[in-house]
Amino acid sequence: MTRSRARPGGTPVGEGRPFRDRKPHWLKVPAPGGPTYRHLKSMISEQNLHTVCQEANCPNVGECWERGTATFMILGDVCTRRCGFCNVQTGKPTWNDPLEPMRVAASVKRMGLRHAVVTSVDRDDLPDYGAGAFVGMFAGARWAETRFGGAGSSPAWLLSRME
């Protein structure tokens, strides 16, 4: 029996259309699991990398990874901020991996991604607030001779602090 405000007495479960048919077609997302998705997932876990797709539990991860697009997250997987719209774990980060930007750049090349976006968690605990990791990321991309269309997205508040 299911209950709602419209039918406080409840509705027998078997009554009406099947659950999947009640949702509009544009809201239905197939479960991830295609060959490209599985390949990217294994490479990301082997390299101990983080993506916003995984850390924020994005429902579109299968669709994006199947197209060959990923959003990497550098500076770890723990954010020092607690934004209401974000689903990334918050707390006090334990360490900063200085080789992570190089691993991301090399992985983008190895994965053969057509497009990669690099963003980060906020790191108020670092003296440069994590800006050095972005410098390392783009230097690593040049070193690895990675040719990819990409974008870097540093925390917006960082620009105002560095002026």
Buried (B, 14 or more C-beta within 10 A) or exposed (E): EEEEEEEEEEEEEEEEEEEEEEEEEEEEEEEBEBEBBEBBBEBBEEBEBBBBBBBBEBEEBBBBBBBBBBBBBBBBBBBBEEEEEBEBEBEEBEEBBEEBBBBBBBBBBEBEBEBBBBBBBBBBEBEEBBBBBBEBBBEBBEEBEBEBEBEBEBBEEBEEEEE
